[in-house]
């Protein structure tokens, strides 16, 4: 789990898991006041060091969550 902070306040987090056959993005949350400020992208980029780049990364999103689909 990686956590994003701003002025000592948590503004987002991302939760990754590594399996022998794949990586999984298990959760991503950005505080509503920080949506659109690249917090999610920065968390994703920081997590790349943890993930195995030779394996696929899986994630699931709700079909109605267009913001998550776009991300």
SEGU-421695 format. One line per 8 residues: number of its first residue (from 0); for each residue x, y, z of N, C-alpha, C. Coordinates in Angstrom, 1 decimal, padded with zeros to 4 digits. Example, Ala and Ser with C-alpha at 12.3 -4.5 7.8 and 13.67 -1.06 7.14 Angstrom:
SEGU-421695
0> 013.2:-005.7:007.8:012.3:-004.5:007.8:013.2:-003.3:007.8 ~ 012.8:-002.2:007.1:013.7:-001.1:007.1:012.9:000.0:007.9
***
This chain:
SEGU-421695
0> 000.9:-001.2:000.0:000.0:000.0:000.0:000.9:001.2:000.0 ~ 000.6:002.1:-000.9:001.3:003.4:-000.9:000.2:004.5:-000.6 ~ 000.7:005.5:000.2:-000.2:006.6:000.7:000.3:007.9:000.2 ~ -000.6:008.7:-000.3:-000.3:010.1:-000.7:-000.8:011.0:000.4 ~ 000.1:012.0:000.7:-000.3:013.0:001.7:-000.1:014.4:001.2 ~ -000.8:015.3:001.8:-000.6:016.7:001.5:-000.8:017.5:002.8 ~ 000.3:018.2:003.2:000.3:018.9:004.5:-000.1:018.0:005.7 ~ 000.5:016.8:005.7:000.3:015.8:006.7:-001.1:015.2:006.8
8> -001.8:015.3:005.7:-003.2:014.7:005.6:-003.1:013.7:004.5 ~ -003.7:012.5:004.8:-003.9:011.5:003.7:-004.9:012.0:002.7 ~ -004.4:012.0:001.4:-005.3:012.4:000.3:-005.5:011.3:-000.7 ~ -004.9:010.2:-000.5:-005.1:009.0:-001.4:-004.3:007.8:-001.0 ~ -004.6:006.7:-001.6:-003.8:005.5:-001.4:-004.0:004.6:-002.6 ~ -003.1:003.7:-002.8:-003.2:002.6:-003.8:-002.7:001.3:-003.2 ~ -003.4:000.2:-003.5:-003.1:-001.1:-002.9:-002.8:-002.1:-004.0 ~ -001.6:-002.6:-004.0:-001.1:-003.5:-005.0:-000.9:-004.9:-004.3
16> -000.9:-005.9:-005.1:-000.6:-007.3:-004.6:000.1:-008.0:-005.8 ~ 001.2:-008.7:-005.4:001.9:-009.5:-006.4:001.7:-011.0:-006.2 ~ 001.3:-011.7:-007.2:001.2:-013.1:-007.2:002.3:-013.6:-008.2 ~ 002.5:-015.0:-008.2:003.5:-015.5:-009.1:003.1:-015.3:-010.6 ~ 001.9:-015.2:-010.9:001.4:-015.1:-012.3:001.0:-013.8:-012.7 ~ 000.7:-012.9:-011.8:000.2:-011.6:-012.2:000.3:-010.6:-011.0 ~ 000.2:-009.3:-011.3:000.0:-008.2:-010.4:-001.5:-007.9:-010.3 ~ -001.9:-007.4:-009.1:-003.3:-007.0:-009.0:-003.3:-005.6:-008.3
24> -004.0:-004.7:-009.0:-004.4:-003.4:-008.4:-005.6:-003.6:-007.6 ~ -005.6:-003.6:-006.3:-006.7:-004.0:-005.5:-007.6:-002.8:-005.1 ~ -007.0:-001.6:-005.1:-007.7:-000.5:-004.7:-007.0:000.8:-005.0 ~ -007.7:001.8:-005.3:-007.2:003.2:-005.5:-008.2:004.1:-005.0 ~ -007.8:005.0:-004.2:-008.7:006.1:-003.6:-008.0:007.4:-003.6 ~ -008.7:008.4:-004.1:-008.2:009.8:-004.0:-009.3:010.6:-003.4 ~ -009.0:011.4:-002.4:-010.0:012.3:-001.7:-010.6:013.2:-002.8 ~ -011.9:013.4:-002.7:-012.6:014.2:-003.7:-012.0:015.6:-004.0
32> -011.4:016.2:-003.0:-010.8:017.5:-003.1:-009.5:017.5:-004.0 ~ -009.0:016.2:-004.2:-007.7:016.1:-004.9:-007.9:015.4:-006.2 ~ -009.1:015.0:-006.6:-009.4:014.4:-007.9:-009.0:015.4:-009.0 ~ -008.4:015.0:-010.0:-007.9:015.8:-011.1:-006.6:016.5:-010.9 ~ -006.0:016.2:-009.8:-004.7:016.9:-009.5:-003.5:015.9:-009.6 ~ -003.7:014.8:-010.3:-002.7:013.8:-010.6:-002.2:013.0:-009.5 ~ -003.0:012.9:-008.4:-002.6:012.1:-007.2:-002.7:010.6:-007.6 ~ -003.7:010.2:-008.3:-003.8:008.8:-008.7:-002.7:008.4:-009.7
40> -002.4:009.3:-010.6:-001.3:009.0:-011.5:000.0:008.8:-010.8 ~ 000.3:009.7:-009.9:001.5:009.7:-009.1:001.6:008.4:-008.3 ~ 000.5:008.0:-007.7:000.5:006.8:-006.9:000.7:005.6:-007.8 ~ 000.1:005.5:-009.0:000.3:004.5:-010.0:001.8:004.4:-010.4 ~ 002.3:005.6:-010.7:003.7:005.6:-011.2:004.7:005.1:-010.1 ~ 004.4:005.5:-008.8:005.3:005.1:-007.7:005.2:003.6:-007.5 ~ 004.0:003.0:-007.8:003.8:001.6:-007.6:004.5:000.7:-008.6 ~ 004.9:001.3:-009.7:005.5:000.5:-010.8:006.8:-000.1:-010.3
48> 007.5:000.5:-009.3:008.7:-000.1:-008.8:008.4:-001.4:-008.0 ~ 007.2:-001.5:-007.5:006.8:-002.7:-006.7:006.4:-003.9:-007.6 ~ 005.7:-003.5:-008.7:005.1:-004.5:-009.6:006.2:-005.2:-010.4 ~ 005.9:-006.5:-010.8:006.8:-007.2:-011.7:006.4:-006.8:-013.1 ~ 007.2:-006.1:-013.8:006.9:-005.6:-015.1:006.8:-006.7:-016.2 ~ 007.2:-007.9:-015.9:007.1:-009.0:-016.8:005.8:-009.7:-016.7 ~ 004.9:-009.3:-015.8:003.6:-009.9:-015.6:002.5:-008.9:-015.8 ~ 001.3:-009.4:-016.2:000.2:-008.5:-016.4:-000.3:-008.0:-015.1
56> -000.9:-006.9:-015.2:-001.6:-006.3:-014.0:-003.1:-006.3:-014.2 ~ -003.8:-006.9:-013.2:-005.2:-007.1:-013.3:-005.9:-006.0:-012.4 ~ -007.0:-005.6:-012.8:-007.9:-004.8:-011.9:-009.3:-004.9:-012.3 ~ -010.2:-004.7:-011.4:-011.6:-004.7:-011.7:-012.2:-003.4:-011.3 ~ -013.1:-002.9:-012.1:-013.9:-001.7:-011.8:-015.3:-001.9:-012.1 ~ -016.2:-001.2:-011.4:-017.6:-001.3:-011.6:-017.9:-000.7:-013.0 ~ -018.8:-001.3:-013.7:-019.1:-000.9:-015.1:-019.7:000.5:-015.1 ~ -020.2:001.0:-014.1:-020.8:002.4:-014.1:-019.7:003.4:-013.6
64> -018.5:003.0:-013.2:-017.5:003.9:-012.7:-016.6:004.4:-013.9 ~ -017.1:005.3:-014.7:-016.4:005.8:-015.9:-015.1:006.4:-015.5 ~ -015.0:007.1:-014.4:-013.7:007.7:-014.0:-012.6:006.6:-013.8 ~ -013.0:005.5:-013.2:-012.0:004.4:-013.0:-011.7:003.8:-014.3 ~ -012.7:003.6:-015.2:-012.4:003.0:-016.5:-011.4:003.9:-017.3 ~ -011.7:005.2:-017.3:-010.8:006.1:-018.0:-009.4:006.1:-017.5 ~ -009.3:005.9:-016.1:-007.9:005.9:-015.5:-007.2:004.7:-016.0
***
